[in-house]
């Protein structure tokens, strides 16, 4: 038993030393847990920010001017006044996302309670801004018209007191940064373990291991704990430095509980990586298989699309994946501050699914070693 632990430890140290000499892989790890998280959190935004808007003001009234003055930064750029003939040209060129056409006699018709319409043209190729901006524009115009008429806003008999939990200002960077960390954990754990095995094949060191008194279990566990340690270190540094310090995202839950959950899923995903390294013959083949495996895992595990929005057949299928349970656990801990009593079922599922993947990968890895010997 002691000899087995000794072998696993020293094989893991060998994996870490080999990784330190691989400058490209080292750069990928550092980039994934630093710049990639910052870029993902700040570059893509679900809020309306500096949207270009223009007005075709055919009324030239006090009310139309008040409406235009109501659009300002940070949600909208200062509005431009254009002619009707310039509207299509500007939208075709992508200069304006929104163009509002205020018809002639608009103020007069409003004062006389005559039904009138304002035309809103939207560049729907900018899908996120288009969907959010239409609602903002409608609300702003309605408020300005109501204030102009000095009419009290009509409220329903039942009013909703909206309370946003866990992200009160709806900051997309909070959600984006945490999800990027989760995605990187799954991506790198599969890639590092698979690449470590493929690197030994290409360098010829796998033959050296075969002539040593080592078992396949020892070789696999060494790769799992060494690559897992690298990922866990990256998790701690990214959450503490990039997410909490630079992006100012508060983490609600327990860091030790999140690291324990990450360790469990790393056991599964590292086994998947070793399986991929066992059935492929070269690094390009590993890369192609990695793409085929990682894209469905990332897109269908609940991080991109809510799990409940998928067809039932996909939900049943993805319930067999450890990443689906891990995303539930990670979001519950980091977003909602959930404790062990809430997530223990998902943790049990991750453990048993990981055990299955490990045993299955072990059988494939043993067969691969026998074919080489």
Secondary structure, 3 states (H helix, E strand, C coil): CHHHHHHHHHHHHHHHHHHHHCHHHHHHHHHHCCHHHHHHHHHCCCCCCCECEEEEECCCCHHHHHHHHCCCCCCECCCEECCHHHHHHHHHCCCCCEEEEECCCHHHHHHCCCCCCEEEEECCCCHHHHHHHHHHHHHHHHHHHHHHHCCCCCCCCCCCCCCCCCCCCCCHHHHHHHHHHHHHHHHHHHHHHHHHHHHHHHHCHHHHHHCCCCCHHHHHHHHHHHHHHHHHHHHHHHHHHHHHHHCCCCCCCCHHHHHHHHHHHHHHHHHHHHHHHHHCCCHHHHHHHHHHHHHHHHHHCCCCCCHHHCCHHHHHHHCCCHHHHHHHHHHHHHHHCCCHHHHHHHHHHHHHHHHHHHHHHHHHHHHHHHHHC
